[in-house]
Each structure stands twice: as C-alpha cells, then as structure tokens.
Amino acid sequence: MADKTLFQRIESGEIPSDIIYEDEHCFAFRDINPQAPTHVLVVPRKPIATLNDLVDEDAALVGQLFLAAKQIAADEGLDDGYRTVFNCGEKAGQTVFHIHLHLLGGRRLGWPPG
C-alpha cells in the first residue's frame, strides 16, 4: 500500500488539526499558514494528486467541495465575500499532492492574486 498523504494522516487523526467540517465526501480544517483571517482547506476523502488527475466520475465530488466551502463560508460569517482556489502543480504553489480547495476570507482580497 502506498504511503498516506499528509491530508489522509490528518483525516485519520495521526496528525492533529483543527477540523471544522466533515461529511461523507470531504473534511475541512484551518490552514496552519493562513493567508487571510479565514483560511480553510477543503479536502476530498478520495486522494487525487492534482486537478490533472481528475476523471469524469470525480465531477460530483469536486462539486461537493464547493458546496462544503459555501457552508463553511456561511458558518464563518463570510457573507461579504470569500475566494476559493485550487492550485495545480508545483509552479502554481501546490505543496501537498492531494487536491484541496482553499477558502479564504475575512479581509479584502486583491486581484491579481499573485
């Protein structure tokens, strides 16, 4: 069996984390290096390395990540706006190769982002 990803180790409790949301499709926790007052990672339970590794059958799962982000944003009081971001690959800043949706809010977010 392949080594677990960092996020699978967080999901299993091997690595402590501030998990703030869970359902059958995904879980979410606060980023340890936040880039905004609210910075949450929404992670599918199914390990998929990058967006380039998605298959047609993953479409509903990706939709579930956005629905979870919407719920978390409401729970966090981000009714004045928030941003969701996927990074794909090292050049885009992906450091954990298990897809995850960043949810950022709580301050004005500039554009372009970086």
N, C-alpha and C positions, 0 to 999 in steps of 0.2 A: 504494500500500500504506500502511496506517495506521502511525503510529509504534508502535514496540515498547513494551510495558510495562516498567517497572523490572525485573520478575522475568524477562521474556524476555531482557533485557540481561544479567542475572546468569547465566541459563542458558547464554547463548551465550559467556560469558567476557568480554564487553565491560566489565563491572563486576566487580571481584574480590570473592569471597565465600568463606566457609568452608563449602563444600558437604560435607555429611556423609552424604548418602544420595541414591541415584539408582536409578530403574528406568524401565521404558518409559512409565509413566503420570505420574510425578512426580519431583520432586527436593526436597531439604530442605537448609536452611542455618541457621546460628546468627543470631539477630536481632542487629542492631547496637546496639539499645537494649533489652537484656534486662530483663524484669520479674520474673525468677526466676533462680536459678543455672543452670538449663537452660531456655532459651527458643529453640525451633527453629520455623521456618516451613516447612510442608509445602505445596508449590505444584504444582498440576497443570501439565503441559506445555501443555495446551489453555488458552488465555486466555479466561476467563469473568469478566466485570466484577464481578458481585455474585451472591450466592445467589439473588436475584430473577431472574437471567438463566439459571438452570439450566433444562434441559428434561429430559423423561423419559429421553432417551438418556444423560444425564450421571449417572444414578443409580449405575452401576457405578464410574464414575470417582471420585465422592465416597466410595464405599466403599473404594476403593483408597487414598485419602488417609488414612483411619482405619487401614487395615492397615499402611501405612507408618509412621504415628505409633506404633502398637503396637510395631513392630520397633525403631524409634529409641528408644522409651522403654526397651525391654529392653537395647539396646546401651548406653544411658546409665546403666543401673543404677537406673532409677526404679521398682523393684519395690514400693516402699512407697506409691506413688500419683503421679498426674500429672493435669493438666487439659488438655482440648482445647477450643479456642474458635474459632468463625468470627465475624467482625464483618461486618455487612451495612449499608453506607451510612455517610455521614459522621457522623450522630448517634450511631452505635454505635462510632465510632472507626476505621472503615475509612479508611486513607490511601492505599493502593495498590489501584486498581480492577482487580484480577486476583485472584480468590478465593484464599485461603490459610488453612490450618489452623494455629493457634498451638498448640504443645505446650509446656506449662510444668510444671516440677517442680523437685525438689531442695530444697524448703522447704515448710512448712505453708502451704497456700493458703486464705485466709479466704473466708467467704461471708456476705453477698452480695459479689460481686466489685467492684462499683463503681457 
